[in-house]
Amino acid sequence: MTNKNSLSKNEPFLLCPVGKDYLWGGNRLNDDFSKGIDLRPLAETWECSTHPDGLSTVASGPFTGQTLRQVLCGHPEYLGTHPRTRDGELPVLIKFIDAKRDLSVQVHPSDEYAMEHEHGQSGKSEMWYVLDAADDAELVYGFNHPIDRETLRKSLENGTVENYLRRVRIRKDDVFYIQAGTVHAIGAGALIAEIQESSNLTYRMYDYGRVDKNGKPRTLHIDRALDVARLDSGENPRQPMRVLKYTPGCASELLCRCKYFMVERMLINTKRIRQMAAVSAGENSFQVLLCVDGCGVAFPESAEAIPFFRGDCLFLPADSAVVRLHGCAQLLKVSC
């Protein structure tokens, strides 16, 4: 018999996100993903988060209604043995982002800088997977050519910084890894799934002269941004080589592997076979399944079936039993 405060063999559970109403957001996360969050605009949903600025809650199973952080504090073994995990705290944060308007030009600090200057917090490297993009959608990724600190400061002061920024056209299914220190911005018309370090440190460099809902300019963080920004031009971002691997009912491909996380895309299609796709988390790491298209049903080994739909997020504790997946869906699988 399963104790109401525990899960048999670390069974998975659905998560419920928290929303953010940043001024550049739209309504697609409610319209396309049925989030049902009473915010307009709805710019971001933090789908899997133990960060204090936005805590996910459990939406299925015996822990329903508790925050993910509460569950992990009570069951630290769910995080696994990976060295980047800490009791009750995920090393990653997973979001959906709807950019109806351009995001600010910004940069994130490294772990080392954040540790020294931000009271021991984590820095922020991140990966974007483009779910949809308008025909003219683009992003900012570093500079067109190397720039020195003083020139950059002056361009921020006089509003000419856009002349120096590298802009990259984007399309659906693109992948971008944004290392800490890379000046960047998501452009209008992009719908993004973001996997990042568990951090909310953003140094805003330039915001197109916009004002917030109270008519005040949003705060800029010029000095700290200049401290951490990479000023060399670097290389144009390239799409990673992606190779599909096939198992019964599933094709998968690696999108990103870095020291912070690994992200794979899973294409589930069991409509025409009798063997369901299978997934499980090893003892080293939890896994998160983010459904970015389609729908299906997850069948844990010894718990009730869990239907999932586009936009849903499923948490698999470390050392979980095999979960079998049935349906036609695209999932992002995140682990450490």
N, C-alpha and C positions, 0 to 999 in steps of 0.2 A: 504494500500500500504506500502511495506517495505522500510524504509529509507535506502539509500545506505550505511550509516555508522552505521546501527544498524541491529540486527537480531530479527525477530519476535519470541517472547517467548524463547529467548536465544537458538537459533537453533545451532546444532553442525557444525563443520567444520573440514576438513582434515588438517594435518600438514605436512610440508616438513622438513626433518632433515638437520643437518650439519654433515659433515664427519670429521674423525680424522685419520691421517696416521701414527700412532705409529708403530715402527719397528717390533713388534711382530704380526702384523695383516696379514690377507690373502685377498682373493678376493670373499668370499662367500656372502658378503652382496650385492655386485653387481650381482654376478652370480645367487644366489638363491632368492634374494629379489628385483632384478631389480631396485636398487637404482639409477643407472645412475650418480654416483658421480665420477668425474675424479680424483681419488686418487688411487695410488698403492704403498703400500698396503692400503686397507681400513679396519682399525682396529675396529672403532666404528662409529655408527651413533647415534647422539643425537636426538631422535625422538620427544620428548616433553620437551622443555627446555626454561627457561627464564634466564639461567645463562649467565653472560657476556662472558664467554669463549666459548660459542656456542649457538646461539639463533635459535630456530626453527622459521619457517615462516609459514604463513597460505597459504594453497593450494587450498581452495575452498570457495565459498560464497563471500559476499561483502567486506571482509577484505583481500582478496587474495593479496599476496605480502608484507603485513605488518608482522613484527615480532610478535610472540605471546606476547612478553612483551609489545609492543605498544598497542595491542588490550586490554590486561588486565589493563594497565594503564588507558585507556579510559573507560573501563567497569569493575571496580573492583568488581562489583556485580557478575561477572562470576566466581569468586573464591569461593564464598560462605561465610558463617559466621564462619567457623572453625577457632579456635584461632591461628593456625599455619600459616594462610595465611596472606600475606602483599600485599598492593597495587602494582599490576604489577609484583609480584614475586610468582612463584609457590613454594611450599615447597618441591616438588619432582622433580626429573630428571629421564627420562626414556630413556634407551639405548638398542641398539643391540651391541653385542661384538663378534667378530670373532677372536679367538686365534689360529692362525696357529702355533705360537711358544709360549713358556711359558711366561707369564707375570712376572714382577719382584715380589719378595717377599716384601710385603708392609703392611702398617697399616694406618688406618685413625683415626683422633682425635675425641673425644667427643665434643658435643656442648659447654660444659663448658671450655674445653681446647682451642678450636678454638676461643671462645669469648674473652678469655684473651690474647692469643698469636698470633691470626691471624686476628686482627683488626675487631673483632665482627662478623666474618663469622660463618656459620653453620658447625657443625661437619658432619660426614658421616657414617651412618649405611645404609646397603643395603641388597637387596634380589636378589638372582640369580635363574632364572628358566632356566633349561637346555633344549634347543631346539634340540640339537643334540650333540653327543659325539663319538669320535673314540673309538675303543675297549679298548685301553689302556689309555684313557684320565683320568686325575685325577686333584684334586685341593689340595692346601695347606690350612690347617685349624688348626691354633695354633701349639702347641708343643706336642711331644710324652709324655713328663713328665715335671714337673715344672722345671724352669730354673731361675737362678738369673741374675741380670742385668750385672754383670761383665763377667760372662761366656758367655752370649749372645754377649756382645760387642767383646770379644776376638774371638768368632767363626765367627763374621762378618768380622773382620780384617784378619783372616787367612783362610777364605774361607771354613770353616767346618760347617757352620750353617745348611746345608742341613741334617746333621746327627741328628739334633734335631727337625726337622719339621714333623708334622703329615700330611701324605698324604692320601687322600680319593679317591677311585675310584668313578667315576660318570657315569651316564647313562641318556639317554633321559628321560625327564619328572621329573627329580629330582628337589627339591627345597632346597635352603640353605639360611639361614638368617645370615648375617655377621655383628655382632654388632660392633660398633666403639671400637677400642682397640684390636680386634682380628687380629693377624698376618695371612695373607692369600695370595694366588696367584691362578689365573686361569691357568690351565695347557694346553699345546698344544692339539689341536684337539677338543676343546669345542666351541660350538656356544651357546651364552647366551643372554637371555633378562634380563636386570638389572633394578631394581627399587630402587632408592636411595634418600636420602636427597639431596636437591639442593646445592651441594658442589663439588668443584674440588680439595679438599685438600687430597693429597696422600703423605705419607712419605715413600719413597723408601729405603728399608733396604739392599737389596741384588739383584744384577742384572746379576749374572753368568759371570761377566767380560766382558759383551758386550759393544760395542761402537755404537755411533749413525751414521747417514749418513755422518757426517763430520769427522768420525774416532776418536771421543772423547768419553770417558766413560760418561754415563749418571749420572747426579747428584744424590748422595745419601743424605739422611736426617737422619743420624744415631742418633744424640742426641735427636731430637724431636721424632723419632720413639721409642727410649728407654723410653722417658717420658710417652708415651701413651700406649705402648704395654702391654697387659695382659700376665704375665709371668707364670701363673699357667697353667696346661695342660687342665683343663676343661673336659667336656664330649665329646665323639665322636658325630659329628652331626647326628641327626636322622631325617628321613623323617616324616613330620607331618601326623597325621591321616587325611585322606581326605574322605569326605562323599558327594556324588553327590545328589543334590536337583534338582527336575524336575519341569519345567513349560512348557506350550505349546511351542514346537519348540526349547527348550533349556534345557540343563543340566548344572549345575554350581557347583563349589566346591571352598572352601576357601583355598588359598595357604599360606597366611601370613597376620597376623594382629599385628601391633606394634603401638607405639605411634606416628609414623611418617606417616604411610600409611596402607592401606588395599588392598590386591591383591586377586582377584578371577579369576578362569579360567572358561570361558563360552564355551560350545560346542553347536554351532548353527547348527540345521539341520531341515530345513523346506521343504525339497523336497517332503515329503509324507503327509504333513498336510496342511490345509487351513488357519490355524491361525499362524501368524508370531510371532517370539519372540519379547519381548518388554523390553526396558531399558530406564531409565530416571535418572537424577541427582536431589537430593533433595536440599533444600536451604542451607544445611550445607556445601556441598562440590561439586566442579566440579567432573567430571569423565573422565577418558581417556580409550579408547578402542584401544588396540594394537593387530592387527591381526597377529597371529604367524603361521597360516596355513589356507589354503582354500581361499575362496572369498565369497562375498555377496553384498547386497545392503542395505543401511540404508535409511529408509523413515521417515524423520522428519514430524511433524504434519502439518506445513504450509510453507515448503520450498522444493526445488528440491531434488529428490532422489540423494544419494551419493554412487556410487559404491566403494567398497573397495576390496583390494587384499592382498595377503600375504605380510607382511612387512609394511602395511599402519597403520597410527595412526590417530584416530578420537578424537577430543576434544569436550566434552559435558559440556557447561557452567552450573554452579549451577542453580537450580530451572528451569531446562529445561523441555520442553514438552516431552511427550513420543515419543521415537524413535523406530520404528519397524524395525526388522532385518530379512532379508530373505537371505537364502543361505545355504552353508555347510562350516563352518569355525570354527576355534578355536581362541578365543580372550582372552587376559588378560585385566581385568577391574580393573583400579586403582582409588582409591579415598582416601580422608583424613578423 
